[in-house]
Amino acid sequence: MVAKYMLEDEFIGELGSDRARIILYVHEDKPSEPSYGPSIDSLDLPRELTNRLKGIGIDRLYDFQWQAYQAIINGDNTVIMAGTGVGKTEAFLLPLISMMSREDIKVIIMYPTKALARDQLLRMQRYLSAIDISVMPYDGDTPSNARSRIYSSPPSILITNPDMVSEALSHVSKFRELLHEYKVVVLDDFHVYNGVFGAHVHYVLKRMRRFMRNWQFVVSTATVGNPLDFARELLDVGNATLIRGPEGRRGLVRHVLISPITRSRLAEAAELARTCIKRDMKCLVFADSHRFVELIKRFVDKAGFGDRVRVHRAGLAIEERHEVEDGFKEGRYLVLLSTPTLEMGIDVGDADVAVMATIPPSYSKYLQRSGRVGRRGQRAYVVQVLGDDPMSTYYSSNPREFYTRRPEDLYVEWRNDEIARRHCLLMVYERPVRSGSVDIYCEEILKSLVNDGLVEVRGNYYVVSGRGRDAVKAIHGIRGIGDVIRIVEGKKVVGHRELPMALRELHDGAIYLHGGRVYEVYRLDLRNRVAQVRKLPSDYDLYTTALYNSEPKIDDIIEDGLINSVPYQYVNLTIREIVHGYLVKRFGSGEVVEKREFSEPFTYEFRTKGVVIYAPFITFSPFENVDIVERGKAYHAAEHIIIMVGENVIGAGPTDLGGISYPTGHIIIYDSYPGGSGTAKMLTRRINEVLKISLGVLTHCTCTDGCPKCVYSPYCGNDNHYLSRKNAIKVIDSIIKGASSRITELPTESSYD
């Protein structure tokens, strides 16, 4: 099968001719075109718009667009799910234009980011410029005079983002009044509102609706597993109509699964970028952490072709990101190295090749990234690079399964006390809340705010107190919990990183990569949330990894459950993370150059949610001093494999989950975000699938007793010491078989991370 493609396809043939890699599998997506619906002449659209559509080659709707047209005109809450580049924007925009041309209806369209909103505004204007429907952006870059026009004469379409809506709700009374004018709320790229960000957006929408007379929701999403359930949960609506569109509209796409033999996966990604540059093919390289992206950039710089390659990720200055996007569209750059920022619909023009340097956290994300290539109908390629990690091991043996998966379910844990307290306080600040007018959970949160003196009860209403008003002034942003370390060079802020991850990456002495530049942290000031850095030479060949441990405390139990008769508890936790030192390693080889310990460790404490698995107690040696070590290695390795496989199965990011284990059999897997994100809870729903794959990875690995292909984790606080693949097999197998186990208290002895 692979040999056939190597012979007939010049690009695949070149990939296969390099003996430093092996092509494991080729999957082909045939050219596809959605089925058609009615002619646009039959729609109730302004004549000028009909002529404009015909002028750009749109003579009729696709069938799914017609279904969406009917549902939206009917007033239904509507969920449009389709692949990249098939016309989801037209599916919601045309019926809304039809409604606005016949009656006084105004629409708010929200995009996940300001950059994407501005990008889509340009696309919409090619339709709206032909008719008398006004559209204006409302974000942090909107000048004050333009905002005044919006308040005094609201546009028919207001394009914004959830961040701006949240800020305006709490600080601009004219915006709250403005919402009375709007009926329809559109959320594009809806699949982005997963996890913590989704919890924030859930409450922003709750706050919005208090100032709207009526509302109708329309959401547009890439392919996901549970579109209706997710929409109902996030939007807090009872009914919605699902419109399913095609997964894509493009030419032939060939997906190539490769495994490097003598190169690391990041060096392999750089080599693939070099191949694309040589062949004058535009290429997007995706990796799931900014660190990996920056390391790939170092590889291409060392190889001498970095001038055609740029980094595109969150945390870069907006001017730099715009320059990168424009340069790629115009052909000055042939390769973009990107974190998931380019999963969303930002227009970077045409691309011929997508390289996945890491396995995307979910199959849905793989499809979204793949959808960025071949959009002109040209033959395109998606190259997935496997590496030394458990899921790569699994797919090396089962390559076809990589391409036959179903899109994962999305989840949002809006019952996050930290996030709910913030938004409920803002809700009361914006307008008093009548007792009983909110759901039971929010009512409990309001009572807790009363107990803390931030909210008062007056008659039948909750109102903000003086202390509450002061607290509101300190609330900014909805992209997390808000505990962020600023990265400062001299007096210039060069970036930011959210805690607790910042503790591991920005401790004293850490080497930090940012925008292709190398920095050393010479002082982390946790009290003021500032990391002072200095620039190092671009060819600096050392990097650092933190040594840390975590101390958990169960605050209360949310629910009890069983995994094949093995008990587990979903709980509220307090995690105290302690970075006590770090390793200095050689770039490329990973050789440890030096180990350094801090005289005063860096610590950070946060509350979150997690699952405690009370795994069966297994004895590995009759000698207690030997047995406790072997048990520690067993449960530590089991914790690693469950997290690494689980992240892939449920579609979580590589740092969304943290883990702690004890020789007693306690395995704790928790949400890495303060307050919880719902990720650990989602893991429990698919735990049997995770355990089955985990056992397969462990039993098929041929290493002596632990390696990167089975139980090593790049995020291990113990630098992957105290691990045993063989012992972990017994632990996982005992959970699958439901061996006898019982709930016991967490020990106070040392844990493994």
KABELWO-V734894 format. One record per residue. N is the residue number from 1. RES is the residue in one small letter. OMEGA is omega as a letter, one per 30 degrees, with the letter a starting at -180 (* if undefined). Layout:
N&RES&OMEGA + N&RES&OMEGA
This chain:
1&m&l + 2&v&a + 3&a&l + 4&k&a + 5&y&l + 6&m&a + 7&l&a + 8&e&a + 9&d&a + 10&e&a + 11&f&l + 12&i&l + 13&g&l + 14&e&l + 15&l&a + 16&g&a + 17&s&l + 18&d&a + 19&r&l + 20&a&l + 21&r&l + 22&i&l + 23&i&a + 24&l&a + 25&y&l + 26&v&l + 27&h&a + 28&e&l + 29&d&a + 30&k&l + 31&p&a + 32&s&l + 33&e&l + 34&p&l + 35&s&a + 36&y&l + 37&g&a + 38&p&l + 39&s&l + 40&i&l + 41&d&a + 42&s&a + 43&l&l + 44&d&a + 45&l&l + 46&p&a + 47&r&a + 48&e&l + 49&l&l + 50&t&l + 51&n&l + 52&r&l + 53&l&l + 54&k&a + 55&g&l + 56&i&l + 57&g&l + 58&i&a + 59&d&a + 60&r&l + 61&l&l + 62&y&a + 63&d&a + 64&f&l + 65&q&l + 66&w&l + 67&q&l + 68&a&l + 69&y&a + 70&q&a + 71&a&a + 72&i&l + 73&i&a + 74&n&l + 75&g&a + 76&d&l + 77&n&a + 78&t&l + 79&v&l + 80&i&a + 81&m&l + 82&a&a + 83&g&a + 84&t&l + 85&g&a + 86&v&l + 87&g&l + 88&k&l + 89&t&l + 90&e&a + 91&a&l + 92&f&a + 93&l&a + 94&l&l + 95&p&l + 96&l&l + 97&i&l + 98&s&l + 99&m&a + 100&m&a + 101&s&a + 102&r&a + 103&e&a + 104&d&l + 105&i&l + 106&k&a + 107&v&l + 108&i&l + 109&i&a + 110&m&l + 111&y&a + 112&p&a + 113&t&l + 114&k&a + 115&a&a + 116&l&l + 117&a&l + 118&r&l + 119&d&a + 120&q&l + 121&l&l + 122&l&l + 123&r&a + 124&m&a + 125&q&l + 126&r&l + 127&y&a + 128&l&a + 129&s&a + 130&a&a + 131&i&a + 132&d&l + 133&i&a + 134&s&l + 135&v&l + 136&m&l + 137&p&l + 138&y&a + 139&d&a + 140&g&l + 141&d&a + 142&t&a + 143&p&a + 144&s&l + 145&n&l + 146&a&l + 147&r&l + 148&s&l + 149&r&l + 150&i&a + 151&y&a + 152&s&a + 153&s&a + 154&p&l + 155&p&l + 156&s&l + 157&i&l + 158&l&a + 159&i&a + 160&t&l + 161&n&a + 162&p&l + 163&d&a + 164&m&l + 165&v&l + 166&s&l + 167&e&a + 168&a&l + 169&l&a + 170&s&a + 171&h&a + 172&v&a + 173&s&l + 174&k&l + 175&f&l + 176&r&l + 177&e&a + 178&l&a + 179&l&l + 180&h&a + 181&e&a + 182&y&a + 183&k&a + 184&v&l + 185&v&l + 186&v&l + 187&l&l + 188&d&a + 189&d&a + 190&f&a + 191&h&l + 192&v&a + 193&y&a + 194&n&l + 195&g&a + 196&v&a + 197&f&l + 198&g&l + 199&a&l + 200&h&a + 201&v&l + 202&h&a + 203&y&l + 204&v&l + 205&l&l + 206&k&a + 207&r&l + 208&m&a + 209&r&l + 210&r&a + 211&f&l + 212&m&a + 213&r&l + 214&n&l + 215&w&l + 216&q&l + 217&f&l + 218&v&a + 219&v&a + 220&s&a + 221&t&l + 222&a&a + 223&t&l + 224&v&a + 225&g&a + 226&n&a + 227&p&a + 228&l&a + 229&d&l + 230&f&l + 231&a&a + 232&r&a + 233&e&a + 234&l&a + 235&l&a + 236&d&l + 237&v&a + 238&g&a + 239&n&l + 240&a&l + 241&t&a + 242&l&l + 243&i&l + 244&r&l + 245&g&l + 246&p&a + 247&e&l + 248&g&l + 249&r&a + 250&r&l + 251&g&a + 252&l&l + 253&v&l + 254&r&a + 255&h&a + 256&v&l + 257&l&a + 258&i&l + 259&s&l + 260&p&a + 261&i&a + 262&t&l + 263&r&l + 264&s&a + 265&r&l + 266&l&l + 267&a&l + 268&e&l + 269&a&l + 270&a&l + 271&e&l + 272&l&l + 273&a&l + 274&r&l + 275&t&a + 276&c&l + 277&i&l + 278&k&a + 279&r&l + 280&d&l + 281&m&a + 282&k&a + 283&c&l + 284&l&l + 285&v&a + 286&f&l + 287&a&a + 288&d&l + 289&s&a + 290&h&l + 291&r&l + 292&f&l + 293&v&a + 294&e&l + 295&l&l + 296&i&l + 297&k&l + 298&r&l + 299&f&a + 300&v&l + 301&d&l + 302&k&a + 303&a&l + 304&g&l + 305&f&a + 306&g&a + 307&d&l + 308&r&a + 309&v&l + 310&r&l + 311&v&l + 312&h&a + 313&r&l + 314&a&l + 315&g&l + 316&l&l + 317&a&a + 318&i&l + 319&e&l + 320&e&l + 321&r&l + 322&h&l + 323&e&l + 324&v&a + 325&e&a + 326&d&l + 327&g&l + 328&f&l + 329&k&a + 330&e&l + 331&g&l + 332&r&l + 333&y&l + 334&l&a + 335&v&l + 336&l&l + 337&l&a + 338&s&l + 339&t&a + 340&p&a + 341&t&a + 342&l&l + 343&e&a + 344&m&a + 345&g&l + 346&i&a + 347&d&l + 348&v&l + 349&g&a + 350&d&l + 351&a&a + 352&d&a + 353&v&l + 354&a&l + 355&v&l + 356&m&a + 357&a&l + 358&t&l + 359&i&a + 360&p&a + 361&p&a + 362&s&l + 363&y&l + 364&s&l + 365&k&l + 366&y&l + 367&l&l + 368&q&l + 369&r&l + 370&s&a + 371&g&l + 372&r&a + 373&v&l + 374&g&a + 375&r&l + 376&r&a + 377&g&l + 378&q&l + 379&r&a + 380&a&a + 381&y&l + 382&v&a + 383&v&l + 384&q&a + 385&v&l + 386&l&a + 387&g&l + 388&d&l + 389&d&a + 390&p&a + 391&m&l + 392&s&l + 393&t&a + 394&y&a + 395&y&l + 396&s&l + 397&s&a + 398&n&a + 399&p&a + 400&r&a + 401&e&a + 402&f&a + 403&y&a + 404&t&l + 405&r&l + 406&r&l + 407&p&a + 408&e&l + 409&d&l + 410&l&a + 411&y&l + 412&v&l + 413&e&a + 414&w&l + 415&r&l + 416&n&a + 417&d&a + 418&e&a + 419&i&a + 420&a&l + 421&r&a + 422&r&a + 423&h&l + 424&c&l + 425&l&l + 426&l&l + 427&m&l + 428&v&l + 429&y&a + 430&e&l + 431&r&a + 432&p&a + 433&v&l + 434&r&l + 435&s&a + 436&g&a + 437&s&l + 438&v&a + 439&d&a + 440&i&a + 441&y&l + 442&c&l + 443&e&l + 444&e&l + 445&i&l + 446&l&l + 447&k&l + 448&s&l + 449&l&l + 450&v&l + 451&n&a + 452&d&l + 453&g&a + 454&l&a + 455&v&l + 456&e&l + 457&v&l + 458&r&a + 459&g&a + 460&n&a + 461&y&l + 462&y&l + 463&v&a + 464&v&l + 465&s&l + 466&g&l + 467&r&l + 468&g&l + 469&r&l + 470&d&a + 471&a&l + 472&v&a + 473&k&a + 474&a&a + 475&i&l + 476&h&l + 477&g&l + 478&i&a + 479&r&a + 480&g&l + 481&i&l + 482&g&l + 483&d&a + 484&v&l + 485&i&l + 486&r&l + 487&i&a + 488&v&l + 489&e&a + 490&g&l + 491&k&a + 492&k&l + 493&v&a + 494&v&l + 495&g&l + 496&h&l + 497&r&a + 498&e&l + 499&l&g + 500&p&a + 501&m&a + 502&a&a + 503&l&a + 504&r&a + 505&e&a + 506&l&l + 507&h&l + 508&d&l + 509&g&a + 510&a&l + 511&i&a + 512&y&l + 513&l&a + 514&h&l + 515&g&a + 516&g&l + 517&r&a + 518&v&l + 519&y&l + 520&e&l + 521&v&l + 522&y&l + 523&r&l + 524&l&l + 525&d&a + 526&l&a + 527&r&a + 528&n&l + 529&r&a + 530&v&l + 531&a&l + 532&q&a + 533&v&l + 534&r&a + 535&k&l + 536&l&l + 537&p&a + 538&s&l + 539&d&l + 540&y&a + 541&d&l + 542&l&l + 543&y&a + 544&t&l + 545&t&a + 546&a&l + 547&l&a + 548&y&l + 549&n&a + 550&s&l + 551&e&a + 552&p&l + 553&k&l + 554&i&l + 555&d&l + 556&d&a + 557&i&l + 558&i&l + 559&e&l + 560&d&l + 561&g&l + 562&l&l + 563&i&a + 564&n&l + 565&s&l + 566&v&a + 567&p&l + 568&y&l + 569&q&l + 570&y&a + 571&v&l + 572&n&a + 573&l&l + 574&t&a + 575&i&l + 576&r&a + 577&e&a + 578&i&l + 579&v&a + 580&h&l + 581&g&l + 582&y&l + 583&l&l + 584&v&a + 585&k&l + 586&r&l + 587&f&l + 588&g&a + 589&s&a + 590&g&a + 591&e&l + 592&v&a + 593&v&a + 594&e&l + 595&k&a + 596&r&l + 597&e&l + 598&f&l + 599&s&l + 600&e&a + 601&p&l + 602&f&a + 603&t&l + 604&y&a + 605&e&l + 606&f&l + 607&r&a + 608&t&l + 609&k&l + 610&g&l + 611&v&l + 612&v&l + 613&i&l + 614&y&a + 615&a&l + 616&p&l + 617&f&a + 618&i&l + 619&t&a + 620&f&a + 621&s&l + 622&p&a + 623&f&a + 624&e&a + 625&n&l + 626&v&a + 627&d&a + 628&i&l + 629&v&a + 630&e&l + 631&r&l + 632&g&l + 633&k&a + 634&a&a + 635&y&l + 636&h&l + 637&a&l + 638&a&l + 639&e&l + 640&h&a + 641&i&l + 642&i&l + 643&i&a + 644&m&l + 645&v&a + 646&g&l + 647&e&a + 648&n&a + 649&v&a + 650&i&l + 651&g&l + 652&a&l + 653&g&a + 654&p&l + 655&t&a + 656&d&a + 657&l&l + 658&g&a + 659&g&l + 660&i&l + 661&s&l + 662&y&l + 663&p&l + 664&t&a + 665&g&l + 666&h&l + 667&i&a + 668&i&l + 669&i&a + 670&y&l + 671&d&a + 672&s&a + 673&y&l + 674&p&a + 675&g&a + 676&g&a + 677&s&a + 678&g&a + 679&t&a + 680&a&l + 681&k&l + 682&m&l + 683&l&a + 684&t&a + 685&r&a + 686&r&a + 687&i&a + 688&n&l + 689&e&l + 690&v&a + 691&l&a + 692&k&l + 693&i&l + 694&s&l + 695&l&l + 696&g&l + 697&v&a + 698&l&a + 699&t&a + 700&h&l + 701&c&a + 702&t&a + 703&c&a + 704&t&l + 705&d&l + 706&g&a + 707&c&l + 708&p&a + 709&k&a + 710&c&a + 711&v&l + 712&y&l + 713&s&l + 714&p&a + 715&y&a + 716&c&l + 717&g&l + 718&n&a + 719&d&l + 720&n&l + 721&h&l + 722&y&l + 723&l&l + 724&s&l + 725&r&a + 726&k&l + 727&n&a + 728&a&l + 729&i&a + 730&k&a + 731&v&a + 732&i&l + 733&d&a + 734&s&l + 735&i&l + 736&i&a + 737&k&l + 738&g&l + 739&a&a + 740&s&a + 741&s&l + 742&r&a + 743&i&l + 744&t&a + 745&e&l + 746&l&l + 747&p&l + 748&t&a + 749&e&a + 750&s&l + 751&s&l + 752&y&a + 753&d&*
